[in-house]
Amino acid sequence: MCLEQLFGNTEGLGSADSKALRALYKRSVLPSQFLSPALARELCQVTQLIGRRVGLLIDRKGRVDSVIVGDAHRVFLPDLGARRAGAARFRGVRLVLSTIRPQGVTEEDLTDLTLLQLDAVIVVQMTHEGEAGSVQYAYLLPPKESDKSWQIERRRDVHNWDDDWTRFIVDLEQRFTRSPHLKKVKDRERAICIGVTLDNPRQAKRGMRELEQLAETAGFDVVDTVLQPKKQIDGRTFIGSGKLQEIIVRAMHLGVDAVLFDRELSPSQLRNISEETDLKVLDRTQVILDIFAQHATSREGKLQVELAQLRYVMPRAAIMSTAMSRLTGGIGGRGPGETKLEINKRRAEERLTRLERELETLTKDRATRRKRRQKAELPIVSIVGYTNAGKSTLLNRITNSEVLVENKLFATLDPTSRRFRFPEEREIIVTDTVGFIENLPKTLVAAFRSTLEELEEADLLLHLLDASDPEVESHLKSVETILTDLKLADRPTLFVWNKAEATDGVVLRDLLDRHGGLAVSALTGAGLDVLLDRIETLLFRQRAAIGFEPVVIEGSSDLA
């Protein structure tokens, strides 16, 4: 590359124009100067000569790093590559611009300032005689330090501008370093959550709160949320190009690593958004898949998650080579099982076929275990419910088990079965299943088909609900919708309102009056005696009254 290369709109320049522009590379400013009067004067002279805006990138030693030619309105900056190593915040170059007509720092200049993390943007005003006059300069501000993301200041005369540049930029970077809003949580990527409000604002806000929870569970540090009112989803970029650009600018200002969308993006939407930014782009499905990848522990669980990931990735891989390369690293790219996800289509199809065969074998094994339970005539009670409702805690409390319990979405992925013996030597199998969620991705439902088949054998479903959650009504409807899709709506079901100790008494009574069921606290054990008595009544006493009595099993071997 030529050491004095001209960038930008160079077409139509004469030899004298090019020579004058390249001469700018020989100019410099003192490290302590924002801009020298001599360089400002020559910049204006060249601008008047060629009739186009000119931009200079000046490094912190005062050297001209790049000369960029624009048109009458703006300058289009070249690819500047990665930011300089060791910088606390900025790229280490400032942009100095001339003007054809009277104008200061523009919106385009501010966008460049933010997206490229420039040290500053300085605009030199030309007098009628073509001399350098007043200047405007803009620089970024730490988040939440002001209502704006940047500050614009003016100096009346470049000849009397004696502010110390070195002191200014060092102080500014230190302000960013000290900003509490830019402190990175160890091992957590920073993210912005993005959603759209169509015709149901309450549902949209609920979805955004849930996306934040999902993101936190996946390992993100959510630093901002954006909910965009729209009449319909933008087919190209989900939220519209203008809003997307605004969000990208804000993301860069907040030091964000990823943008998360509260819907499943189409392959073309994901590609179009990824082409606009170097940030990681994930949708709701991808975040859920990542959580499942983290929490799968059994061989079957890992295979099911990898199968779901492959089914999600394959339609997107062919047209998204650059976007997919970002999706396969860190959060959103964890692949369980023997291998990481294969983007190559042929290898992905081979892997998909192999996974389906292995899962089919495991499905047959699971069916065999179910037949053993049926032969022993052990009633099966399956705990279902929204994710994080307390299903594992309830299983542990009832059966005196030690299943992993975490205050996270989808902490339980692999189904767990335990035996429970009633005082009259009657036994049941209690099963904890994967939690449900609103708009559960179809790829996950399909991949976990064999696991969800366990519910088909249940004699009783305990629909566990977090009574303390303000959104419990919507959670109830979401679970019932999924049960209907799984053709389990007619299964005997008992509503169990959990976390009674944390629920307002009036609210709890209203839920019981309208929906029925029992109130319990899996955490403290309150109400569990009544729950177990109701289970025994439904499974044994009522059936005995109509002539059915399960065989009483001696011993305690685990048939689950």
C-alpha positions as CSV (number, residue, x, y, z in Angstrom):
1,M,0.0,0.0,0.0
2,C,1.2,3.5,-0.8
3,L,2.5,5.3,2.3
4,E,0.6,8.4,1.1
5,Q,-2.5,6.7,-0.1
6,L,-5.6,8.8,-0.6
7,F,-8.9,7.2,0.7
8,G,-12.5,7.8,-0.2
9,N,-13.9,9.8,-3.1
10,T,-10.8,10.2,-5.2
11,E,-12.4,9.8,-8.6
12,G,-12.0,12.8,-10.9
13,L,-9.1,14.4,-9.0
14,G,-6.5,16.1,-11.1
15,S,-2.7,15.5,-10.5
16,A,-2.4,18.9,-8.7
17,D,-5.3,18.0,-6.5
18,S,-3.8,14.6,-5.6
19,K,-0.4,16.2,-5.0
20,A,-1.9,18.8,-2.6
21,L,-3.8,16.1,-0.7
22,R,-0.7,13.9,-0.3
23,A,1.3,16.9,1.0
24,L,-1.0,16.8,4.0
25,Y,0.9,13.6,5.1
26,K,4.0,15.8,5.6
27,R,2.2,18.0,8.2
28,S,2.0,17.2,11.9
29,V,0.9,18.8,15.2
30,L,2.5,18.8,18.6
31,P,1.4,16.0,20.9
32,S,-0.1,18.6,23.2
33,Q,-2.2,20.3,20.4
34,F,-5.7,19.5,19.4
35,L,-4.9,21.0,16.0
36,S,-2.2,23.4,14.8
37,P,-3.2,26.7,12.9
38,A,-0.8,25.7,10.1
39,L,-2.4,22.3,9.4
40,A,-5.9,23.8,9.7
41,R,-5.0,26.5,7.2
42,E,-3.6,24.0,4.7
43,L,-6.6,21.7,5.1
44,C,-8.9,24.5,4.2
45,Q,-6.8,25.5,1.2
46,V,-6.9,22.0,-0.2
47,T,-10.6,21.8,0.5
48,Q,-11.2,25.0,-1.5
49,L,-9.0,23.7,-4.3
50,I,-10.8,20.4,-4.9
51,G,-14.3,21.5,-3.8
52,R,-14.8,18.5,-1.5
53,R,-14.7,17.9,2.2
54,V,-11.4,16.5,3.4
55,G,-10.8,14.4,6.6
56,L,-7.5,13.7,8.4
57,L,-6.9,10.9,11.0
58,I,-4.3,12.2,13.4
59,D,-2.6,9.8,15.9
60,R,-1.7,10.7,19.5
61,K,1.9,11.6,18.4
62,G,0.5,14.3,16.1
63,R,1.1,12.5,12.8
64,V,-1.3,12.4,9.9
65,D,-2.3,8.7,9.6
66,S,-4.8,8.9,6.8
67,V,-6.1,11.5,4.3
68,I,-9.7,10.9,3.2
69,V,-11.6,12.7,0.4
70,G,-15.3,13.1,0.7
71,D,-18.0,14.9,-1.3
72,A,-19.7,18.3,-0.6
73,H,-21.6,16.9,2.4
74,R,-19.6,14.2,4.2
75,V,-16.5,12.0,4.4
76,F,-16.8,8.2,4.3
77,L,-14.2,6.7,6.5
78,P,-12.2,3.6,5.4
79,D,-12.1,0.4,7.5
80,L,-9.9,1.2,10.4
81,G,-9.4,-2.3,11.7
82,A,-9.2,-3.3,15.3
83,R,-8.7,-0.6,18.0
84,R,-5.2,0.0,19.2
85,A,-3.9,-2.4,21.9
86,G,-3.8,-1.2,25.4
87,A,-6.3,1.6,24.9
88,A,-8.7,2.0,27.8
89,R,-11.5,3.0,25.5
90,F,-10.6,4.8,22.3
91,R,-9.0,4.0,19.0
92,G,-6.1,6.4,19.4
93,V,-6.8,8.7,16.4
94,R,-8.9,11.8,16.1
95,L,-10.8,12.9,12.9
96,V,-10.2,16.4,11.7
97,L,-12.7,17.6,9.0
98,S,-13.0,20.6,6.8
99,T,-16.3,22.0,5.5
100,I,-17.5,23.3,2.2
101,R,-20.5,25.2,3.6
102,P,-21.1,26.6,7.1
103,Q,-21.8,23.6,9.3
104,G,-20.5,22.1,12.5
105,V,-20.4,18.5,13.8
106,T,-23.2,16.5,12.0
107,E,-25.2,13.5,13.0
108,E,-23.0,11.4,10.6
109,D,-19.9,12.7,12.3
110,L,-21.3,11.7,15.7
111,T,-22.1,8.2,14.4
112,D,-18.6,7.8,13.2
113,L,-17.3,9.0,16.5
114,T,-19.3,6.4,18.4
115,L,-19.1,3.4,16.1
116,L,-15.3,3.8,15.5
117,Q,-14.6,4.9,19.1
118,L,-12.6,7.9,17.8
119,D,-10.7,10.1,20.3
120,A,-12.6,13.1,19.0
121,V,-14.1,14.7,15.8
122,I,-12.9,18.2,15.0
123,V,-14.6,20.3,12.4
124,V,-12.8,23.4,11.0
125,Q,-15.0,26.2,9.8
126,M,-13.8,28.0,6.6
127,T,-14.1,31.8,6.3
128,H,-15.3,33.4,3.1
129,E,-11.7,33.9,2.2
130,G,-11.0,30.2,2.5
131,E,-9.0,30.6,5.8
132,A,-9.4,28.5,8.9
133,G,-11.8,30.1,11.4
134,S,-13.7,28.7,14.3
135,V,-13.8,25.0,15.2
136,Q,-16.3,22.6,16.8
137,Y,-15.2,19.4,18.4
138,A,-17.1,16.4,19.8
139,Y,-16.0,13.7,22.1
140,L,-17.8,10.8,23.8
141,L,-19.0,10.8,27.4
142,P,-19.1,7.9,29.9
143,P,-22.6,6.3,30.1
144,K,-25.1,8.0,32.4
145,E,-22.7,10.9,33.0
146,S,-25.0,13.1,31.0
147,D,-28.3,12.9,29.2
148,K,-26.3,12.7,25.9
149,S,-23.6,10.2,24.8
150,W,-21.3,12.9,23.6
151,Q,-20.3,16.5,24.2
152,I,-19.9,19.2,21.5
153,E,-17.8,22.3,22.2
154,R,-16.8,25.3,20.2
155,R,-13.7,27.4,19.9
156,R,-14.0,30.8,18.2
157,D,-10.5,30.8,16.7
158,V,-8.2,27.9,15.9
159,H,-5.2,30.3,16.3
160,N,-5.9,30.8,20.0
161,W,-6.8,27.2,20.8
162,D,-4.3,26.4,23.5
163,D,-6.1,23.5,25.4
164,D,-3.7,20.6,26.1
165,W,-4.7,17.6,24.0
166,T,-2.7,15.0,25.9
167,R,-4.1,16.1,29.2
168,F,-7.6,16.1,27.7
169,I,-7.5,12.6,26.2
170,V,-5.8,11.0,29.3
171,D,-8.4,12.5,31.6
172,L,-11.3,11.4,29.3
173,E,-10.1,7.8,29.2
174,Q,-9.7,7.7,32.9
175,R,-13.3,8.9,33.3
176,F,-14.4,6.0,31.1
177,T,-12.2,3.6,33.1
178,R,-13.8,4.7,36.4
179,S,-17.4,4.6,35.1
180,P,-19.4,2.1,37.1
181,H,-21.6,1.5,34.1
182,L,-18.7,0.1,32.1
183,K,-17.4,-2.3,34.7
184,K,-17.3,-5.7,33.2
185,V,-18.6,-8.6,35.3
186,K,-16.0,-11.3,35.3
187,D,-16.6,-14.0,32.6
188,R,-19.8,-12.3,31.5
189,E,-20.4,-10.7,28.1
190,R,-22.3,-7.4,28.0
191,A,-25.6,-7.4,26.1
192,I,-28.5,-5.2,25.0
193,C,-32.0,-6.9,24.8
194,I,-34.2,-5.8,22.0
195,G,-37.9,-6.3,21.4
196,V,-40.9,-5.0,19.5
197,T,-44.3,-4.0,20.7
198,L,-47.0,-4.8,18.1
199,D,-50.6,-4.9,19.5
200,N,-50.0,-6.2,23.1
201,P,-47.7,-3.9,25.1
202,R,-48.1,-6.0,28.3
203,Q,-47.1,-9.2,26.5
204,A,-44.1,-7.4,24.9
205,K,-42.9,-6.1,28.3
206,R,-43.3,-9.6,29.8
207,G,-41.3,-11.1,27.0
208,M,-38.5,-8.6,27.5
209,R,-38.3,-9.3,31.2
210,E,-38.1,-13.0,30.4
211,L,-35.4,-12.4,27.8
212,E,-33.4,-10.5,30.4
213,Q,-33.7,-13.5,32.7
214,L,-32.7,-15.9,29.9
215,A,-29.7,-13.7,29.1
216,E,-28.6,-13.6,32.7
217,T,-28.9,-17.4,33.0
218,A,-26.9,-17.8,29.7
219,G,-24.1,-15.8,31.2
220,F,-24.7,-12.3,29.8
221,D,-24.6,-9.0,31.8
222,V,-27.6,-7.1,30.4
223,V,-26.8,-3.4,30.5
224,D,-29.7,-2.0,28.5
225,T,-33.1,-2.9,27.0
226,V,-34.9,-1.5,23.9
227,L,-38.6,-2.0,23.2
228,Q,-39.6,-0.6,19.9
229,P,-43.3,0.1,19.1
230,K,-44.1,-0.9,15.5
231,K,-47.1,-1.8,13.5
232,Q,-45.4,-4.9,12.1
233,I,-42.0,-6.7,12.2
234,D,-39.5,-5.3,9.7
235,G,-38.8,-8.2,7.3
236,R,-35.2,-7.1,6.7
237,T,-33.8,-6.1,10.1
238,F,-36.7,-6.9,12.5
239,I,-36.8,-3.4,14.0
240,G,-36.0,-1.2,11.0
241,S,-32.6,0.0,9.7
242,G,-32.8,3.4,11.4
243,K,-33.5,2.0,14.8
244,L,-30.9,-0.8,14.3
245,Q,-28.2,1.9,13.6
246,E,-29.3,3.8,16.7
247,I,-29.0,0.6,18.8
248,I,-25.6,-0.3,17.4
249,V,-24.3,3.2,18.2
250,R,-25.6,2.9,21.8
251,A,-24.1,-0.6,22.0
252,M,-20.7,0.6,21.0
253,H,-21.0,3.5,23.6
254,L,-21.9,1.0,26.4
255,G,-19.1,-1.4,25.5
256,V,-21.6,-4.1,24.5
257,D,-20.5,-7.5,23.1
258,A,-23.9,-8.8,21.9
259,V,-27.4,-7.8,20.9
260,L,-30.2,-10.2,21.8
261,F,-33.6,-10.2,20.0
262,D,-36.8,-11.3,21.7
263,R,-38.0,-13.4,18.8
264,E,-36.6,-16.0,16.5
265,L,-34.9,-14.2,13.6
266,S,-35.2,-15.5,10.1
267,P,-32.0,-16.5,8.3
268,S,-32.1,-13.3,6.2
269,Q,-32.8,-11.1,9.2
270,L,-29.9,-12.5,11.1
271,R,-27.7,-12.1,8.0
272,N,-28.8,-8.5,7.4
273,I,-28.3,-7.5,11.0
274,S,-24.9,-9.2,11.2
275,E,-23.8,-7.3,8.1
276,E,-24.4,-4.0,9.9
277,T,-22.3,-4.7,13.0
278,D,-19.4,-6.7,14.3
279,L,-21.3,-7.4,17.5
280,K,-22.6,-10.9,18.3
281,V,-26.2,-11.2,17.1
282,L,-28.4,-13.8,18.9
283,D,-32.2,-14.3,19.0
284,R,-34.3,-15.8,21.7
285,T,-34.0,-19.3,20.4
286,Q,-30.3,-19.2,20.3
287,V,-30.1,-18.0,23.9
288,I,-32.4,-20.8,25.1
289,L,-30.3,-23.3,23.2
290,D,-27.2,-22.0,24.8
291,I,-28.8,-22.5,28.3
292,F,-29.8,-26.0,27.4
293,A,-26.2,-26.7,26.2
294,Q,-24.9,-25.6,29.6
295,H,-27.3,-27.6,31.7
296,A,-27.4,-30.9,29.7
297,T,-25.7,-33.6,31.8
298,S,-26.9,-36.9,30.6
299,R,-25.9,-38.5,27.3
300,E,-29.5,-38.2,26.0
301,G,-29.8,-34.6,27.1
302,K,-26.6,-33.6,25.3
303,L,-27.7,-35.4,22.2
304,Q,-31.1,-33.7,22.3
305,V,-29.6,-30.2,22.7
306,E,-27.1,-30.8,19.9
307,L,-29.9,-32.0,17.6
308,A,-31.9,-28.9,18.3
309,Q,-28.8,-26.7,17.7
310,L,-28.2,-28.4,14.3
311,R,-31.8,-28.0,13.3
312,Y,-31.6,-24.3,14.1
313,V,-28.2,-23.6,12.5
314,M,-28.5,-25.6,9.2
315,P,-31.0,-23.4,7.5
316,R,-28.9,-20.4,8.4
317,A,-25.4,-21.6,7.7
318,A,-25.6,-21.5,3.9
319,I,-26.2,-17.7,3.7
320,M,-24.5,-16.5,6.8
321,S,-20.8,-17.5,6.8
322,T,-19.6,-14.4,8.6
323,A,-22.5,-14.2,11.0
324,M,-22.2,-17.9,11.9
325,S,-18.5,-17.6,12.6
326,R,-19.5,-15.2,15.4
327,L,-22.3,-17.4,16.6
328,T,-19.9,-20.4,17.2
329,G,-17.8,-18.7,19.8
330,G,-18.6,-18.2,23.5
331,I,-22.2,-17.7,24.6
332,G,-24.6,-18.8,21.9
333,G,-22.1,-21.2,20.4
334,R,-21.6,-23.9,23.0
335,G,-22.0,-27.3,21.5
336,P,-22.5,-30.3,23.8
337,G,-21.8,-33.9,23.0
338,E,-18.8,-35.4,21.1
339,T,-18.2,-32.5,18.7
340,K,-18.9,-28.8,18.3
341,L,-21.6,-27.8,15.7
342,E,-20.5,-28.4,12.1
343,I,-21.3,-25.5,9.8
344,N,-20.3,-27.5,6.7
345,K,-23.7,-28.6,5.3
346,R,-22.7,-32.2,4.3
347,R,-21.0,-32.9,7.7
348,A,-24.0,-31.3,9.5
349,E,-26.4,-33.6,7.7
350,E,-24.3,-36.6,8.6
351,R,-24.2,-35.6,12.2
352,L,-27.9,-34.9,12.2
353,T,-28.7,-38.4,11.0
354,R,-26.3,-40.0,13.5
355,L,-27.9,-38.0,16.4
356,E,-31.4,-39.1,15.4
357,R,-30.3,-42.8,15.3
358,E,-28.7,-42.5,18.7
359,L,-31.7,-40.8,20.2
360,E,-34.0,-43.5,18.7
361,T,-32.0,-46.1,20.5
362,L,-32.2,-44.2,23.8
363,T,-35.9,-43.7,23.2
364,K,-36.4,-47.5,23.0
365,D,-34.5,-47.9,26.3
366,R,-36.7,-45.3,27.9
367,A,-39.8,-47.1,26.6
368,T,-38.5,-50.3,28.1
369,R,-38.2,-48.7,31.5
370,R,-41.7,-47.3,31.2
371,K,-43.0,-50.9,30.5
372,R,-41.3,-52.1,33.7
373,R,-43.0,-49.4,35.7
374,Q,-46.4,-50.3,34.0
375,K,-45.9,-54.0,34.7
376,A,-45.3,-53.2,38.4
377,E,-48.4,-50.9,38.2
378,L,-46.6,-48.1,39.9
379,P,-48.6,-44.9,39.4
380,I,-46.5,-42.0,37.9
381,V,-46.9,-38.4,39.0
382,S,-45.1,-35.9,36.7
383,I,-44.4,-32.4,37.9
384,V,-44.8,-29.9,35.0
385,G,-44.8,-26.2,35.0
386,Y,-43.1,-23.0,33.8
387,T,-39.4,-22.9,34.1
388,N,-38.1,-21.8,37.6
389,A,-41.4,-22.5,39.3
390,G,-39.7,-24.7,41.8
391,K,-40.2,-28.2,40.4
392,S,-36.9,-29.6,41.5
393,T,-37.3,-28.1,44.9
394,L,-40.7,-29.8,45.2
395,L,-39.3,-33.2,44.0
396,N,-36.5,-32.9,46.6
397,R,-38.9,-32.1,49.4
398,I,-41.3,-34.9,48.6
399,T,-38.8,-37.7,48.0
400,N,-36.0,-36.5,50.2
401,S,-33.7,-36.2,47.2
402,E,-30.8,-33.9,46.3
403,V,-31.6,-32.9,42.7
404,L,-29.7,-29.8,41.6
405,V,-31.7,-26.7,42.5
406,E,-30.7,-23.2,41.2
407,N,-32.5,-19.9,40.9
408,K,-32.1,-20.0,37.1
409,L,-34.3,-20.7,34.1
410,F,-33.9,-24.3,32.9
411,A,-31.7,-25.4,35.8
412,T,-33.2,-28.8,35.3
413,L,-32.9,-30.2,31.8
414,D,-32.6,-34.0,32.1
415,P,-35.8,-35.6,33.6
416,T,-35.4,-37.1,37.1
417,S,-37.5,-39.8,38.6
418,R,-37.7,-40.8,42.3
419,R,-39.9,-43.3,44.2
420,F,-42.1,-42.2,47.1
421,R,-43.8,-44.6,49.6
422,F,-47.0,-43.7,51.3
423,P,-47.6,-45.0,54.9
424,E,-49.8,-47.9,53.7
425,E,-46.9,-49.3,51.6
426,R,-48.3,-47.8,48.5
427,E,-45.6,-46.4,46.1
428,I,-45.5,-44.0,43.3
429,I,-42.9,-42.6,40.8
430,V,-42.5,-38.8,41.0
431,T,-40.9,-37.3,37.9
432,D,-39.4,-33.8,37.4
433,T,-39.4,-32.6,33.8
434,V,-37.8,-29.8,31.8
435,G,-39.5,-26.5,32.4
436,F,-41.7,-24.9,29.8
437,I,-41.6,-21.3,28.6
438,E,-43.7,-19.0,26.5
439,N,-43.0,-19.5,22.8
440,L,-40.8,-22.5,23.5
441,P,-38.8,-23.0,20.2
442,K,-40.2,-25.7,18.0
443,T,-36.7,-27.1,17.4
444,L,-36.5,-27.8,21.2
445,V,-39.9,-29.4,21.4
446,A,-39.0,-31.7,18.5
447,A,-35.6,-32.6,19.9
448,F,-37.0,-33.4,23.3
449,R,-39.8,-35.4,22.0
450,S,-38.6,-38.7,23.6
451,T,-38.2,-36.9,27.0
452,L,-41.6,-35.4,26.8
453,E,-43.1,-38.8,26.0
454,E,-42.6,-39.5,29.7
455,L,-45.6,-37.2,30.3
456,E,-47.8,-39.5,28.2
457,E,-47.5,-42.3,30.8
458,A,-48.3,-40.0,33.8
459,D,-51.4,-41.0,35.8
460,L,-51.4,-37.5,37.3
461,L,-49.8,-34.2,36.4
462,L,-48.9,-31.7,39.1
463,H,-49.0,-28.4,37.4
464,L,-46.7,-26.3,39.6
465,L,-47.0,-22.6,39.5
466,D,-45.1,-19.8,41.2
467,A,-47.9,-18.0,42.9
468,S,-45.6,-15.1,43.8
469,D,-44.9,-14.3,40.2
470,P,-47.0,-11.3,38.9
471,E,-47.1,-13.1,35.5
472,V,-48.4,-16.4,36.9
473,E,-51.6,-16.2,34.9
474,S,-49.7,-16.0,31.6
475,H,-47.4,-18.8,32.7
476,L,-50.4,-21.0,33.4
477,K,-51.8,-20.3,29.9
478,S,-48.4,-21.0,28.3
479,V,-48.0,-24.3,30.0
480,E,-51.6,-25.3,29.1
481,T,-51.0,-24.4,25.5
482,I,-47.9,-26.6,25.4
483,L,-49.7,-29.5,27.1
484,T,-52.5,-29.1,24.5
485,D,-49.9,-29.2,21.7
486,L,-48.5,-32.4,23.3
487,K,-52.0,-33.9,23.4
488,L,-51.9,-34.0,27.2
489,A,-54.7,-31.6,27.9
490,D,-57.1,-34.4,29.1
491,R,-54.5,-35.8,31.5
492,P,-55.7,-35.6,35.2
493,T,-54.1,-32.4,36.5
494,L,-53.8,-30.9,40.0
495,F,-52.8,-27.2,40.2
496,V,-50.2,-26.6,42.9
497,W,-49.5,-23.0,43.8
498,N,-45.9,-22.9,45.0
499,K,-44.0,-20.2,47.0
500,A,-47.0,-19.5,49.1
501,E,-44.7,-18.1,51.8
502,A,-43.8,-15.3,49.4
503,T,-47.3,-14.6,48.1
504,D,-49.8,-12.0,49.3
505,G,-52.6,-13.8,51.1
506,V,-55.4,-12.0,49.1
507,V,-53.7,-12.9,45.8
508,L,-53.2,-16.5,46.8
509,R,-56.8,-16.9,47.9
510,D,-58.0,-15.4,44.6
511,L,-55.9,-17.8,42.6
512,L,-57.3,-20.8,44.5
513,D,-60.9,-19.5,44.2
514,R,-60.6,-19.1,40.4
515,H,-58.5,-22.1,39.5
516,G,-58.7,-24.5,42.3
517,G,-55.8,-26.6,43.6
518,L,-53.5,-26.4,46.6
519,A,-51.1,-23.8,48.1
520,V,-47.7,-25.1,49.2
521,S,-44.2,-24.0,49.9
522,A,-41.7,-26.4,48.5
523,L,-39.0,-24.3,50.3
524,T,-40.4,-24.6,53.8
525,G,-42.6,-27.7,53.4
526,A,-45.8,-25.9,54.3
527,G,-48.9,-27.6,52.8
528,L,-47.0,-30.7,51.5
529,D,-48.9,-33.0,53.9
530,V,-52.2,-31.9,52.3
531,L,-50.7,-32.2,48.8
532,L,-49.5,-35.8,49.5
533,D,-52.9,-36.7,50.9
534,R,-54.6,-35.3,47.8
535,I,-52.2,-37.3,45.5
536,E,-52.9,-40.5,47.5
537,T,-56.7,-39.8,47.2
538,L,-56.6,-39.2,43.5
539,L,-54.3,-42.2,42.7
540,F,-55.5,-44.8,45.2
541,R,-58.7,-44.1,47.2
542,Q,-60.8,-42.8,44.3
543,R,-59.7,-45.6,42.1
544,A,-60.3,-48.2,44.8
545,A,-63.9,-46.9,45.1
546,I,-64.5,-47.9,41.5
547,G,-62.9,-51.3,41.8
548,F,-59.2,-50.5,41.0
549,E,-56.4,-51.0,43.5
550,P,-52.7,-51.0,42.3
551,V,-50.6,-53.9,43.4
552,V,-48.6,-53.0,46.5
553,I,-44.9,-53.3,45.8
554,E,-42.5,-54.5,48.5
555,G,-39.0,-53.3,48.6
556,S,-37.6,-50.0,47.3
557,S,-35.6,-50.9,44.1
558,D,-35.5,-47.9,41.7
559,L,-37.6,-48.8,38.7
560,A,-37.3,-45.3,37.3
